[in-house]
């Protein structure tokens, strides 16, 4: 909210805003406007290190959002497969292949 926007408000509106901020409501209109502006939070520009952290967190959030979307999509479509079961199935298939190969070797002797 900038000074011009506050200037367009009535004194009564400004006093309501000040009361909501638990600030004094007395004084001239310019005093009320200054009090409101001084109470607004200041958003300083982030440093280079902070910018790197922000970008890293944004990337992590995007990746997490994609993963969540994939899991939810799989749940809705009934395709939930645990990684452990995939590894177990792959291991069983590998063992079966080795057993068959050994059986063929023994049978050929």
C-alpha positions, 0 to 999 in steps of 0.5 A: 500500500503506497502513500497515494492510495492512503491519501485517497482514503477518508480520515475515518478509514485511516483511523479504522486501519490504525485501530486494526494495527493497534496504533494511535488514531489521533492526529492529522491525516498526514500523521495517520498516513505516516503512521500506517506507512511506518508500520508496514513491513519492509521487504529488503532485497535478498543477498546473493546467498539468500537468493541461492537458498531461495532458488534451491528451496523453490527447486526442491518444492517443485520436485516435491510437488511433482513427486506428490503428484505422481504418487497421487496419480498412481493412487488414483489409477490403482498403480501403487507399487512399492519399491521393495516389491519391485526389487524382490520381484527382480531378485526372484527373476534373476535367481530363477534365471540362474537356476534355469541356466545351472539346470541346463548346464547340469542337464547337458553333462 
